[in-house]
Amino acid sequence: MKIFEQESMFDATEQGPTVISRSAVPAVTALESAFPAGVVSAAAERESWRKEVHRPATHTHKWWAQRLGSVFRGILAAAVAEDEQEAVECYSSALRLDGLVVCDPFAGSGTTLAEAAKLGAKVVGSDINPVATLVQRQALAAWNREALDGAFKQVEARVRHKIDRLHRDKSGRPVLYYFWVGLASCPECPSDASPVELFSRYVFAQHAYPKKHPASRATCPHCHAIEIVNVVEDERLTCHSCGKTSDLAGPVNRATMTCASGHASKVLDALGDDPPRLRMYAKQVLGKDGSRLYEPIDDFDLALYEETERLLDERGLDLVLPIGALDHGHNTRQAIRWNYREWKQFFNARQLYSLGLLGAAIRDLDPSPEREALATLFSGVLEFNNLFCSFKGEGTGAVRHMFSNHVLKPERTPLEAHPWGTPASSGSFSTLYQSRIIRAWEYKRQPHDLVPMNDGPKRVFGLSEPLSIELGDAEALIQGQANAYIRFGSSASFDLPDDSVDLVITDPPFMDNVHYSELADFFHAWLRELQPFDAYPVSANTTRHAEEVQSADPGDFGRAIEAVWKECARLLKPGGLLAFTFHQARITGWVELVRALESAGLAITAVQPVKAEMSTSTVKSSAADPSNLDSIVVCRLVGHSPPDPATFKAVRDRAIFALRECQKAGIRVGYADVESVVRGSVLALHTLPGNATSMENLTVEADREVVRVAAELGVESKRFDRS
């Protein structure tokens, strides 16, 4: 199977791309003086729509705020170029950074590491979360395709038939999806009264474009027969099985449910101390002709599920199953309120048994990079196979995974998928093996990049070196025996000597409420049973860490990130450069960031705009002033003369020029983007030697400059209160 088709900007008669070698960081770089924001952002814009296709090596597993490879290629190119034209040439050519050491202290999914390694640099990656470390290792690891396929077939031979048998109907046809609904007892009705099915609507399957394809499936609330309804025109359904007519609206409206007797109560109150009980009511079957058929649940389905419950009870000790309980936190609060207190409660019995079989088969493989890849794949499958998933509908990938929100959001009508899957499945082990692992393997062999062409960015092969690296420890990196060192632990302390890094290029956590560790614990509950790599912390109950840089409190955020910046300053060579992407809606976040850099002995020499990662984010699009850009904050060790000038007017003019370049490239610039870039640029003056303006006065001036720059660019805020 081949995922990618070759395409190249070079003719067969040509020698290939121009090779540009750089082994030092200039005294003043294009990243500081003339970053090609428009060129890089245009490539990033295209990448942002299908990140997993354009940069598959860093998308083998879920991680949050996964950054765009085009942006970090652009940062690296501009960091070794002296002017904008040279930066564009470096970006669009076969750039080689042989001899340079690039470090990312917040390595996340490994974007910086992959982009730098593709350019021939030595790379050092660190992250305080072991799940992130696992994703980074996959981005760089050398996989043998024969061994990879062999390990996959070994797992398949051991478990596929067992899992398939539990996902079939009475005729032996594969069941792709089971549809479930939560149940809650009315607090005012007798204890033997029928529970309320927590439907907000009895339509459970419709097309992604219902106006074009209005025919949808609904379940009868009386007998659970399946009826076809027109979701554009119908408000009621008449069941052909029981003859009763019902509203399409269900008994749940927001947080309130109404029982058959008319009693209204809060769903959470009705649940008591337990998660919702669940009832199967429908399934989607794969017909022999490839058609997808919706059918009601029958006695065979119920008996098969009961058999699975018995198997789980009898054989649970032989399986890999999730360990541990949820800790209280911003991102776990909602799940705990719904009485989900242990990670195993996120799965029903069939999911636990099937995934447990699959995990045990991978656990028992001989240690190898290929076993680690399959362990990562298994972990990725979990986000599509749990009780927090729902049905996206027809005309699209069927499973809406649990992290479509940045919280653990309980689902009243969960979807149960086939975890091994068929070619028609979504989010299964067999299909994700092709779309994630094999796609990443092909990309590693022949990486491609998005570069500017006359009619827009095009995907080009041949600019980057293959991604197939033997990972080593710090000593191996220092001795030249390894080109990559990936470590798990706090980035406030590296086991590397002073002045050993040329470039620190990173994307630190923003000051917000998305605590990655709280979400990553969902995977960790399973991975600690697999131990995907030797240093994985199997005895730790959580991936949370006292030194993680993740807090909505400005003071806590500032203290944690200052410790990392100080360590980066120690590692940087005197002529080295630190650059990172950042976006912060609150000015307090910028204030703490700037103070932390200043305390670490780092001066901000430039703040440049660039395309951010989430063009399709529903979280961003729902904001009053959605952000579309990140700021690249560029720093030097104090003592390196920053580029002139450093006045409010100069800062304003440079921000206007850079943001206008983004607009010319077709990148939408919103008011929040102006705020982030301008505030960062003005507050950066506080880090420069000789600054005499207080942080308080800079803060006031920053907001004044935001208004001026927004007016110059024709950008308006949709918020009533711009403060």
Secondary structure as UniProt FT lines:
FT   TURN            12..13
FT   STRAND          19..21
FT   HELIX           30..33
FT   HELIX           37..49
FT   HELIX           51..54
FT   HELIX           56..58
FT   TURN            64..65
FT   HELIX           69..79
FT   HELIX           84..92
FT   STRAND          94..96
FT   TURN            98..99
FT   STRAND          101..104
FT   TURN            105..106
FT   TURN            108..109
FT   HELIX           111..118
FT   TURN            119..120
FT   STRAND          122..127
FT   HELIX           130..140
FT   HELIX           145..165
FT   TURN            170..171
FT   STRAND          174..184
FT   TURN            187..188
FT   TURN            191..192
FT   STRAND          196..197
FT   STRAND          203..205
FT   TURN            210..212
FT   STRAND          215..219
FT   TURN            221..223
FT   STRAND          226..230
FT   TURN            231..233
FT   STRAND          236..238
FT   TURN            240..242
FT   STRAND          245..247
FT   STRAND          252..253
FT   TURN            254..255
FT   STRAND          256..258
FT   TURN            260..261
FT   STRAND          264..266
FT   HELIX           267..271
FT   TURN            272..273
FT   STRAND          277..286
FT   TURN            288..289
FT   STRAND          292..296
FT   HELIX           299..315
FT   HELIX           316..318
FT   TURN            330..332
FT   HELIX           333..337
FT   TURN            338..339
FT   HELIX           343..346
FT   HELIX           349..363
FT   HELIX           369..382
FT   TURN            383..384
FT   TURN            387..388
FT   STRAND          390..391
FT   STRAND          399..400
FT   HELIX           402..404
FT   STRAND          415..417
FT   TURN            423..424
FT   HELIX           429..432
FT   HELIX           433..438
FT   HELIX           439..445
FT   STRAND          448..451
FT   TURN            454..455
FT   STRAND          458..461
FT   HELIX           474..478
FT   TURN            479..480
FT   STRAND          484..488
FT   TURN            491..492
FT   TURN            498..499
FT   STRAND          501..506
FT   HELIX           516..530
FT   TURN            534..535
FT   TURN            538..539
FT   TURN            546..547
FT   HELIX           554..571
FT   STRAND          572..582
FT   HELIX           587..599
FT   TURN            600..601
FT   STRAND          602..611
FT   TURN            615..616
FT   HELIX           618..621
FT   STRAND          629..637
FT   TURN            638..639
FT   HELIX           648..664
FT   TURN            665..666
FT   HELIX           671..683
FT   HELIX           684..687
FT   TURN            689..690
FT   HELIX           695..713
//
